[in-house]
Amino acid sequence: MLNVKNLCRILRKRTILVSIIYLCIYSNLFASGKITGKVTDRDTGEPLIAVNVIIKSLGLGAATDIDGEYIIINVPPGTYDVTASYIGYESSTITNINVITNRTISVDFQLAGSSLEQKEVVVSAERPLVVTDLTASEQIIDDKFLSQAIGRSIPDVIETQAGIFQGYYRGSTQVQALYMLDNVSMNSGLFSDNYTGINTSTIQEIAVLTGGYNAEFGNARSAIINVTTKTSKVGIHGTAIARIRPAGVYHFGSYMYGQDLYDWTHFDLDYWTAQANDPNSEFYGQVPSELLSTWQKQITPNDTLKNYNKRIQYETEATIYGPITDNLSFLVSGRYVKNVNIFPQAIPYNPEFNFQGYLDYQLNSDVQFKLSVLHGGYESSGGSSSNWNSYESAQESSWYSQMEITDPYQYEKYSLLGTFLYQWPELRKWSQVSGTMTYIFNPQTFLETTLSYLHDNMDRSDRYGSVPDSLYSHEDDREKLVWYLDKGYQHAWDRTDSKVYSIKSALTSQITKNHLLKTGFEFTSYDFYENHFMVEYKGGGRENFVNKFEGQPYEGNFYVQDKMEFPGLVVNAGIRVDYFNQNRTAPKNMFDPLAYQLTTEGHNSDEPYGYPGTPETERTKLQVVVAPRIGISHPITENTVLHFSYGHFYQRPSWSKMFGFPTVSYVEDDSAALDQYGDQVTYMEEWHGYYGNPKLSFEKTIQYEIGVEHNLSNLFLIDITGYYKDGSQETGFSSITGLYPATHFANKALIISNGGFSEVRGIESKIESRANFFLNGGISHDVYWSTEGVVGYSRLYEEGSGRENIPKGNRNRNNVWSGYHKIKVWTTLAFPKDFGPEIFGFKPLGDFYTYVYFWWRSGEQYTYHGIGDVSTEPNNKTWFNYYEIDLKIAKGFEVLGKRLQLSVDIKNLLNSKFLRLLYGDDLVRWEERTDLSEEQRLPTSSFSGEPDVWSWYSYEVPPRQINFEVRFDF
């Protein structure tokens, strides 16, 4: 019998074999747009029938119908020339037509009768005044902007767009966003991680959807970021990039290991002499010079730490793409970055790499195949793109520090590797293979079917062999020679692995000239594990913290949507069904899933209390939701369009919240500790993971949006949009509940439920110049107000405990609203290559480009009521506003008929710095001691007593950085 479980197993085991068998017939799923229009006789205005309208560079085209109208679907995003030709008429070509994913571009032709001598009329396309078929917010970043922008990663580039700020999309976190490459998901599921390391020189466009996206998109509640790669049927094209950032100190405060710091100047010979002569000192009677020598040896850093300010950061990237034959094209791209942390860290560099490419084969006019591959990753001691260090993983995960030094007097300044509560440098590897066959039934209908495989592996362990196997750290083990040396090392590791197998298919048909129908499905199977282990000696005993689980769940969807286009009205309507199943057996008793209590069904009667048994289990159930969506665009005039959207958006929570199994045991052997049902005392545990909720369901957001777009005198495009998001069934950290067994209260598990809710209300507005001039720019402003809350219980007690369940109560923050204003301004000054005066055969202003980007945000809201203030109003104060100005200057040169560009970009041009928001006693001193200078009101080092300038300022606006770049395009 082929049930769903067996199907998942077959998919996992045979995907690689299937990929090899179909190696020659798979292509990447295209993100595409549509070109429509009408062809008429220039003199009479009558429609012309059977006119050939073609995109020569793609080999795509259509013939006009009885009304002279044509439709070309499945057009990849890019800039094209479209030609209309008809016997007895001059052919006409309209150039520079910009096609955008999921949008309709209107291109009309007026053909003139011709003499015997055939002529061709060539005109350049005019930019549309407004986008008439956009029914919800969408922001397009094309390859031209990517080549000019300062950011070198997708997250950096999309930060420049309205409604996006520091990983938040309209007030919702990056966990709620989904990245896609050519319509294939880049999300590995375990912690809702997205891969973002795509080489920017391969990108044709990035579509950022933050509004009511169509029914074909799902498993995201805040944004869809869909990246489309470049393609060309004509000529070989490519880009090569080299960048460097000079060595230097890029953090606030002085060099961390200078001998002018307190640990060198205070602990001098006089200090150690006093210690040696003090009967109460542990160093009494020792030789002062030997103590000084020992101390100075201890505080002399190794080369990895000491030379952090002497390392140059560099990056190289190269992409080449184009046709090999008339039917076969390719893309190959590689990138390597030797990142340098601005802080001292455990390893010298944070290297990052990415390789990607494809083969695209046109079998015949009806069938196209494409095979795409990607392999990337990084090793980092100073940062991570994973959601593991968040509440998606565990409470304690968000507390773990990177192996870096941010304070010149922190405990671990001279000995980072193996330090207590510091995570090991993260080694991350990501691989993806996808293949799609596109079959064209007729010019109006095509089918795309995709198989994809994704592998995400993370390792945070002592890969360097730096920790002795026999030397363990203790929580109370920080007895040092004055300050810095630990007596032991933390033994801990985290390893995760996620494999994702997916099949999807979509049928698109222009069933009439007014209806573009699309329907499809997707089925995805997962195979993952997490292995978290940490040893801690506390109070004389050993504790082993383990969160170890694996899973093979599945999920899927099917949808139907219709894009209805009429004069004066465009409607996008659709419905989507999503489902998932944990596909496992889970313990029936959530209070005691180990069955260690004598009263729990499944406890081994031959074992004493505290020893795990064999708990009763039950199968998890299928979770199903239905999501209706509709978007409307109404052109009021040729210059003004009104759009409205409404939709339900569901997202499956991270698998970590459904499969976690955190336990604590007390044995002295690592392998025994990893056996969670072993013959030893073992309890559930709350800090190192969540007990997987077998009944967890989808998170939900209902979003409304209304906006207006207006073309002002063909010079400026004005867009104002308001939105409201109503979140429910959320699984954030506030939704945790403690599970207390009937006979054991010392240890408990935490479980996450669908108890959270949130609301976000916001307005986005922007103005962009549309003039065909050297100077262009734009400004955007967005503001949102948000609130959140939770319903449910903070503590649940098993029946028989004699205690009552405790509701969350004051965790319901429905009346506390917070909001941010954000302004972004950009301007470009670009001169063509023949511009300006010539000096000795050289035009200094020719092919010259500058880009300025400025952002500003309002200060954080916080609550402070001073002496005599009896008010209890929350968020009654606002901290300092932050801003930053970035600059890029570029000059192009012609070399062997190709373009070479030299550029410099400067982050934080003015080297601005802003005080971080203070808390606790530091905030009280800041608020109350206004009689002091600013420096005197700010925190001092708890070790040296000097002004703690290293921690005063926010790294939201880090110190100025300058990068130099060479770029070659051909």
N, C-alpha and C positions, 0 to 999 in steps of 0.2 A: 504493500500500500504506500503510495507516494503522498505522505502528508506534508504539512508546511515544514516541520522540523527536518524531515528527510530532504526536502527541496533546498533548505538552507545549507545542509551539509554537502549536497551535490554541487551547489553553486560555488561553495568555498573550495572544494577539492578540484573542481574541473575548470575553474576560470582561467588559470594559466594555460592549460591545454587548449581550451577554446580560443584563447587569444592567439596562440601559435597557429592553430588551424586556419583562423580567419585573418592572419597577419596581413594578407594582401587585400582584404576587403573591408577594412574598418577605417572610418574617417571621423574626425572630431565634429561633434554637433555644432552646427553654425548658429550663431546669433545673427538674425537678419532683419532687414527692413523691406520696404515696399516702395516702388515707384509707379505712380499712376498719372494719367493725363489724357488730353484730347488733341487730335490732329485735325486741322481744318484747312480749307483752301484760303490762302491769304486774301484773295480778291473777293470771293463770294461769301466766305464764312461758312460754307457748307462742310459737314463732316466728311472725311475721307476714309473709305473702307479698305481694309486689308493692307494698310501701311505697315511696313516692317520697322519696329522700334527696337533697337538693340544696344546693349552695352558691350562694345567690341572687346574690351580688356577681360571680360568675364565669360563671353560667349553666351550671355543671357539675353532674352528678348521676348517680344510678343507682337501680335498683329492686332490692329484696331478692329473693333466690331462695327456693327451697322450704324452706331451712333458716333463712330470715329474715336472711341475710347479704348484705352489699353491699360493693362495691369501687369507689372513684372514683380513677382514675389520672390522670396528667398534670396535677396540681394545682401551680401555681406556688408557690414559698415565700412565706409571709406569714401573717397572722392573719385567720381567717375565722369566720363564723357558719354552722353547718350545721343544716338543718331537715329533720325527718322528718314526713311527713303521710300520713294514711290515712283513707279514708271510714269514718265511725263512730267515729273516735278523735280525741282532742285532739292537735293538732300540737305538736311539741316542737322547740325551738331550743336548741342548745348553742353558746354564744358563746366567743370568744377561743381558738379552736383554732389552735395554732401548727404550721404545716406547714413541714418542713425538706427540702431537696433530698435525694433518694434514700433517704428514710426513710419508714416506714409508721407512721401515726398511727391508733390505735384509738379509735373513738367509738361507744359503744353507746347505744341508746335503749330506754326502757320507756314505751310509750304506754298511756294510760288511756282507757277508753271514754268517749264524750262524749254529752251530751244534744243536743237540737235546736240549742241555742245553741253555736256553735263557739268553742272557747277555745284559747289557745296557752300552753304552758308554756315559760318561758325560764329556763335555768340557765347558769352560767358553767363552762367546762371546767376540770377540775383538771389541774394539771401532772403528766405521767407520773412515776411514782416513779423508774423507771430506763428507759433506752432499750433495748428488748428486741431490736431488729433491727440494731443496730450491730455489725458483725463486725470492724471495724478502727478504728484511731484516726482521729477526725474532730473538728475543732473548728469550731463555728459562731459567727460574729459577726453579729449581726442589726443592723437599722437603729437600734434603740434604743441599743445600745451605741455605735454609730458616732457618734450625736448627742451622747453624753455623754463620749466618750473625749477625751483630750488630743491624740492624733495626728491629723493632717489628711491623711495619705496611707495607702495600703494597707500598704506595708511597715512604717510606724510602728505601725499598729493591730495587725497580726498579731504584732508583736514581744512583745505582752503575753501571748501564748498559750504554754502549756507546750511545751517541745521546740524552740522557735524563739528564736534569739539572734543578733543582729547579722548577719543574712543567712544564717545557717546553720540547716539543718533537720535535727535529730537528728545533728549532726556533719558533715553534708554541705553543700556550698556551694550558693549561689544559681544557679550554672550548671546544676545538676541539677534545678532547679525549673521548673515550667511555669505561667504565668498564663493564665487563660481568662476571657473575658467572655461570659456566657450560653452557655457550652459551646463557644465559638469561640476558637481559640488566638491568643494575643497575642505569639507568639515569632517573630522575624524570621529566625532560623536561622543567619545568617552568623557571629555570635559568641555564639549562644545568648542573645540579648538579649530580655528581656520588657518590654513596656510596662506601667507601673504607675501612670500619671497619671490614672486614672479618677476622676471627681468623686464624692466620698464621699456627697454628698446624693442621688445617683441610685441608691445601692446598697440593695437589700432585704436581702441577706445575702452573707457571704463564707464559703465552705466551704473549710477548710484540711485537706487530706488528707495526713498524713505516714505513715500505716500502709499496709496492703495494699489499695490502692484497686482498684476493679473493672476488668475487662478492657476496658471502653470507654475508659479513660484510659491514655495512653502517652506515650512520648518524654520521660519524666521519671523520675528515680531517687530524688529526695529528697522532693518534695512536688508536689501539685497545688493551686493556689489558684484556685478557681472563683468568680467574682463574678456574682451575679444582680441585674439591675436591677429597679427598682420598676415596678409596673403597677397600674392601677386602672380598673375599669369603672364606678365610681360616684363622681361629684364630681371637681372640679379640685383638685389638691393641689400644694403647692410649698414651697420653702425658699429663703431669701435669707440670705447670710452675708457679713459684713465683719469683717476682722481686721487688727490692726496690732501690730507690735513696735516700741517706741520706739527711737530712735537711741541709740547708746552703744558702748562698748568691750566686746566679748563674747569676747575671747580672754584667755589668761593673760598676765600681764605688763602693762606700761604701754602707752600710745599709741605707735604705731610711729614717728611722725614728730615727736615732741616735741623741742624745742630744749634740753631738759635731758639728752638722750642723748649718748653718747660722741662721735659724729661731729660734734656741734656744740661740746661743751665741751672736747674735747681738741685739736681742730685750730683753735686760736685764733690771734691775731696773734703771740703768743710762739712758737708752733710754727712758723709760716711764716717768722718772722724767723730762727729757728735753721736752718731749711732753706736760706734764702737765703744764710746766712753759712757754710754747711758746704761745703767744697770737694768733698766726695765725694757731695753731693746733686745730683740732676738739676735742681734748682731753684736752684742756686748762682748768685748774682749778680742774681737777679730781685728785683722790688719786693715786699716782704712784704704790703703792703696790697692789691696787685693779685692776689697769690696767694690771699689770704683772700677777696677778693671773688669770684674765679673759683670757689673751693671752695664758698662759701656759695650761689652761684648753682646750682652743680651739685647740691647736696644740698637744694635747695628743690623739693619734689614738685609735680607737676601736681595739678589739682583732683580728678581721678578718684582718685588715690592718697591725697591729703591728707584728703579729706572722707569717708573710709569710715566714720568714727564718727558722722557727722552725718546719715546716711540712715535714713529710716523704712522699714521693711518692711511692705508691706500686701498683703492678699489679698481678692478678692471672688469669690463663687460664687453662682449662682442656678439653680434647677431648678424646672420646672413640668411636671406630667403629669396625665393623666386622659382621659376620653372627649370626643370631638368630637360623635359621634353614637352611637347604640346599637351600631353595628358598627365604628366607627373610633375608636381612641385614639392618644395620642401622648406623647412625652417630649422635652423640649428642655432642655439644660443647658449652662452655660458657666462657665468659671473662668479667672481671670487673677491671677497672683502676681508681684509685683515683689520678688523675693528679694534680700536684701542679705547678702553674704558677711561672716562675722565677721572676715576678714582683708582687708587692702588687695589689690586685684586690678586686672587690666588694663582692665576695663570697669566702669562705675559699678554696674550691676545685673545680676542673673541672672534675666531674665524667663522666666516659664513660663505656658503656656496650655493649655486643653483644651476642646473643644466636642464634644458628643455628643448623640444623639437617636435616636428611632425613630418609625415609623408602624406601627400594628398594626391589621390589617383582618380582620374576621370576615365572610367571604363568605357562609357559611351555617353550619348546625349541624355540618357535616362538614369544612369547609375554613377554615383561618386562615392569614394571610400577615403577614409583618413585615419591614420594611426598616430596618436600623440603620446609622448612620454615626458615625464618630469622627475627629476631627482634633486633634492635640495636638503639643506640642513645647516646646523651651526653647532658650535660649542661655546658656551658663555658662562662666565663667572659673575657677570655684572647685570644680567637682565634675561628675560625670558618672554617669548611670545605665547607661552602656554597659560591656560587658565588654572593650571595646577596650583599656583600660588594665589589662590582666591578661595572663596567659600564654596566654589564648585567642587573642591576636593575634600576639605576638612577644616575644622576650626583652626587647628594649629598650623595648617599649611600657610595661612595668610600671615602668620607671625614669623615664619622662618625668614632669616636674613640672607641676602646674597653674600658670597664670599668676597666682600670688598670692604675697604676702609673709607668711611665717610666722616670720621672724627679723628683728629690726630692723637687723641688720648683714649680711644676705645680699647677695651681689654685685648682684642685680638690683633692689635696693630702689627706685631712682629711674628705672629704664628696663626695663620688663617686655616690651613688644612686640618680638618678634623675638629674644628672648634665647636663647642656645644651650641646647638640650635642654629647652626649655619648650614645651609644646604650645599651639597657638592655642586661643582660646575655642571651645567646641564649639557648633555650631548643629545642632539635631536636630529633624526634623519626622517625624511619624508619622501615617499615615492608614489608615483601615480602613472597608470597606463589607462588610456581610454581610446575606444574606437567606435566609429559610427558609420553606418551605411545610409546614404541618402538616395532614395529612389523616387524619381519624378514620374508620376502617372501621366500627367499632361501639364501644360503651362500653368494651370490653376491649382494643381494638387501635388503634394509630395509627402513622403514618409521618411522620418529619421528614426533610426534605432541605434541605441548606444549601449555598449558594455563598458564598465569601468572598474578598476581595481585601485585601491588606495591603501598605503601602509604608513603608519605613523608610529615611530619608536622613540622613546625617551629613556635616558639613563642618567640618573643622578646617584653616583656611587664613587667609591674610592678607586677609580680606574688607574691611579698613579702608584698604588701600593705605598702610600705615605703614612698609613696608620698602622702601628704595631698591633698584631692580633690579640695580644695579651694585656694591652694597656687601655682601660676603659675610663671614661670621664664620669664624674659624679656631679650632681646638681649643686652640691655645696663644696665644690672642688676648686674654687677660685682663690685658694690661698697661694699668693704669688710672692715672688721676691719684689715687694712693694706693689707691683701692679700687673705685669703682663703675662707671666708664664702659667699655663695650665699644667696640672699634674697628669692629666690623661686626655684621651681622645674620644670623641663621640663616634660610636659605631652605628651607622645608619645608612640606608639606601632607599631609593625610590626607582622603580623600573615599571614602565607602562608600555603596552603594545596594543595597537588597534589596526585591524584589517577590515576593509570595507569593500563589499562586492555589490555591484549595482547593475541593473538592467532597466532601461527606460526607452520608451517609444512614443512618438508624437506624430499625428497626422494633421497636416495643415492644408486647407482647401479654401480657395476663393470661390465659394459656391455660387454667388452672384456678384455683380459689381459692387453691391452694398454690404455684403456679408463675408468676412474672413473668419472661418470656423477653424478652431484648433482643439483637438482632444488627445489625451495621452495618459500614460500610466508610468509608474516607477516602482520597482521592488528592490529593497536594499537589505542585505544580510551583513551582520557584524560578527567578528571574532576577536575578542580582546581580553586583556588581563591587566591587573595592577598588583604590584608586590611592594608594599611599604613595610619597612622594618626599622625600628629604633630601640636601642638599649639605653636604659638610664639606671644608674645606681643612686638610690635615695634612701636616707634613713637606715643605712646599713644593709639594704637588700637590693636585689636586681628586679627590674621591671622590663618586660619585653612588650613593646607596642607593635602590633601587626595589623595591617589592613590588606587582606589578600583575597582577591576574587577574580573570577573569569566569567565570561558570558558569550552567548551566541544568539542575541535577540535579532528581530527583524522589524522592518517598517516599510510602509509604502503609501502610495497615493494614486488617485486617478481624478481626472478633471475634464471639464469641457468649458470652452469660452468662445465668445463670438464678438468680433469687432465689427460694429455696424456703423457705416459711414454714409451720411446723407448730407446734402447741402444744408449748412446751418446746424448740424447735429452729428456728434460722434459718440457712440456708446460702447463701452467695454463691459460686458457682462459675463459672469462665469460662476461656476460652482466647483468646489474641490472637496474631496473626501480624503482624509488622512487617517492612518491607523498605525499602531505598533503593538508588539507583544514582547515582553521580556523573555518569553520562551524558556521558562525554567520552572523548577519546583522550589518553593520557598517554605521555610518553617512556618507552621500554623501559629505557633505561639510567638508573637513579636516581642514579648517581654523576656523570654528565655529561649532564644533560637539555638543556644548550645545545649539545652536540656541538662543543665548542671544542677538544677534544683531537684530535690527528692520528690517534689509533688508534680513536676512537669512530665507530661506524657512523653515517653521515649528515654527517660533517664535510666541508665544502667544500674540495676538494683545491687550489683556486686561492687559498685564504686561508691565512694563517700561523696558527700556534698561538695560541690565545686568542680567535680570532674565531668567533662562533657559526655553526653550520651548520643543517641540517634533520634533526633527530633522528628515528630510527625510533620509531613510536608503536604503542600497542595500546589496545583498548577496555577501559574499566572494567567490572567485573562486578556483577551484582545481589547484594546482601547481604540474607539472610533469616534471621529468628529466630522462635522460637515461645515464647510466655510463658504457662505455666499459672498460675492463681491460684485460691485458695480461702479463704473466710473463714467462720467458724462463731460463732454466738452462742447461748449456752445459758442461759436463765433458770433458775437454781438454785432461787430462791424468788421471790416477787413483789417482793422488795427487793434481790435480788442477781443479777447477770448475769455470766457468764464468756464471754470472747470470745477467739478465736484466728484468726490469719491466716498464710498462707504464699503467697509469690508470686515470680515472676521478673519483673524490671523492666529493660527495655532502653532505651537512649537513643542516638540518633545523635550523634556528636561534632560540634562546630561545623564548618561548611563551611570555615572559614578554615584548618583543619588538613589539609584534603584538596585545596585548590586553590591554596594559596600558591605564589608564585614569586619569591623574593627574589634580587636580583642586585646586583652592584656594577660600575660602569664608571668611566672616567677622562676622559671628554670634557668640553669646556668649555661645551657647548651643552645647555640643558635639554631641548629637544625630542628631540635625538639620544639623550640619556641615557634617556629614557622608552621608546625603541625597544629592547627587550631583546634582540632578534635582529638589531639593526642592524650595520652594517659598522664595528665597533669592538671593541676588547678588552673582553670581558665575562665575569665569573665568577659562580658562585653565591655566596651570602652568608648568614651565620648569624644576624645580630643583628636584622634588620628584618623577620623573618617566618620561617615554616616552609615548607620545600619540601613541597608537597601530596602526601600519601601516597595513591596510587591504590588501595591495598588495605586501607585502614583500614575497620574494621568497628564494630559496635555495642559500646558500653560496657554492662556488665551488673552488676546487683545482685540478689542473692537475699535476701529479707527474711523473718524470722520475727517474730511478735508474739504475746504472750499477756497478757491483762489481766483484771481483775475490777472491776466497778462495783457499789457498794453504797449503798443509801439508808438513812441512819441516822436513825430516828425522825421521818422526814419533815422533818427540819431541815437535814441535810447530805447532800451527795452525795460519796462517796469513790470515786476512780478510781486504780488502780495498774496500770501497764502496763510490761512489759519487752520489749525488742526486740533483735534481732541482725541486722546488715547485713553481707553478705559481697560486697564489690565485686571485680570482675575485669575484664580487658580494658580497663582505664582508660587515658585518653589525657592525663593530667596532665603538668606540666612535667618531672617526673622520667622520663617515658617518651621523652625526646628522644634521638636518636642522631646523631652526626656522620658524614657520608658523605664519604669521602676518595677522590678520583679516583686513578687509577693513576699519573699523571705530574704532579700538582699538589697540594701539601699546604698552600700558603699560604692558600687560600680553600676553604671547604667549605660545604655546606648542612646544615641540621639537619632531620631528619624525625621525626615523632611516630608511634609505633606503639601497639598495644594491649597494652603490657607492664606497666601498673600494676595494683596490687591494694591493697585496703584492707579493714579490719574496723572496725566500730563496734558497741559493746555499751552499752546504756543502760537506765535505768529512769526513768519519769515517774510522778509521783504528784501528785494534787491533791485539795483539799477545797473545796467550794463550798456556801455556805448556800442553803437552799431555803425559808426562812421568809417568810411574807407579812407583812413587818415593814419599818419605816422603814430599818433598818440591815441591810445585807447585805455579803458579802465572800467572799473565797476566797484560798487560798494554793496554790502549786504548787512542786514541787521536781523538778528533773531533773538527772541526771548521766550522762555518757557517757564511755567510754574508747575511744580510737581508735588505730589504727596504720596504717601504709601501707608500701608497698615497691614494688619494680619488678624485673622480670626482663628480660633482653636484653643488648644491647651498648651501650657508650658510644661506641665507634668501630667503624665498618665500613670496610674498605679494599677498593677495587676489585681484582679479580684482575689480577695483573701488577705490583702496587705493591711486592711484596716484603716487605710488613708483615703482621703478624697482627692479627686482630680483637681488640678489648679488651672483655671483658664488664664489666657495671656493678659487680658485686662489692659494694663497701661501700655502694652506694646501696640495698641491701636492708635496710630498717629494720624488719623484721618483729618484732623483739623490743623496740622502743621504743614504749611505750604512754604516752599522755597523756590526762588527763581533767579535766573541769570540773564543778563543782557550781554550780547556778543556782537561786535562789529568787525567786519573784515573788509579791507580795501586793497585793491590791486590796480596797478597801472603798468602799461608797457609803452616803451618808446622804441620803435623799430624802423630802421631806414633800409631801403633796398640797396643792392650792391653797387649800383651806379650813382648813388646819392652823394652830394657834397663836393667840395673842391678837391682838386687833384694836386698832390704835393710830391714832386719827383716820381710821378707815375703811380702814386699810391693814394687811395681815397680813404682817409682815416674814418670817415663817417659812413662809408659804404658797408652794407651788411653788418651794421652795428645794432646791438639790442640791449636794452636794460629792462629789468623787471623788478618792481618794488611791491612787496607784500607787507601789509600792516594788519595786526589783529589787536583787539582790545576786548576785555571782559570786565564786567562789574565784579566787585569784591564779594567774597563769600559772606553769607549771612550767618550770624552766630548770636548766641543768647548771653547777655551779661547784664546783671542788675546790681549796681553798686550800693554802697552804704546809704541807707535812707530811701532807696527805691523799692517801694512795696509792690510794684507791678510784677506780673508773672508772664507777660507777653513773650512768646518764643520768637526767635530770630529778630530781635529788636535792634540789632546793630549790623553794620556792614563793614567788612575789612577793606583794605586798599584795593583799588582797581589795578589790574595788570595789563600790560601791552608789550608788543614786540614789533620791531621793524626789520625786515630781511631785504637784502639787495642782491641782485645778480646782474653782472655786466658781461657781455659776450661780444666777440668780434670774429666774423667769418672771413675766410680767405679761400681763394680758388687754387687748388693744388691738383695738377694733372686732370683738370676738368671736373674734379670733385670738390666737395666742401669740407674744409677743415675749420673747426671752431675752437678758439681759446676763450675760456671764461673763468670768472672768479665769483663765488657766491659767499655772502657774509650773513650768517645767522646772528640776530641781535646786533644790528649795525651800531646802535648807540651804546652798547654794553650796559643796558639798563638792568637794574636789580630791584627786587621787591621783597619786603619782609613777608615771611610765611606767617600764617595765622597761628597765634599762640594759644596755649591751653593751660588749665590749672593755675598754679601759683604764678607762672610766668605771665598769664593773661591778667591776673589780678594786679600784679606790679605794673604792667603796661597801662592798665586803665586807671589805676589809683594814683600813681606817682608821676603825675603830669608836671610836677615841679622839677623833675630831673631831666637831664638831656636824653635824647633818644638812645644813645649808646648805653647810658646808665640804666635805662628802663628795660633793656634787652637781656636775655639770659647770659650767664657766665659759665665757664667750664666748671663742672663739679670736681674736677681733678686739679686743675691748675689755678682756678679762680680768675683767669684772664677772660676778656670778652670772647665769647664763643662765636666768632665771625663765620666759622665754617658751617654753622647751623642756622644762622639768622635768616638767610634768604631762600626763596622758593626756587626749585629747579624746574618749575613750569616755564620760567624764563631763565635759562642757563647763561653763563658768561659767553661772550662773543666767540664764535668759531668761524674760521675762514677756510674755504676749500678751493683748490685750484683744479681745473678740469681741461682736458683735451678731448675733443670729439671729432670723429671723422665719419661722414655720411657719404654713401655712394649708391 
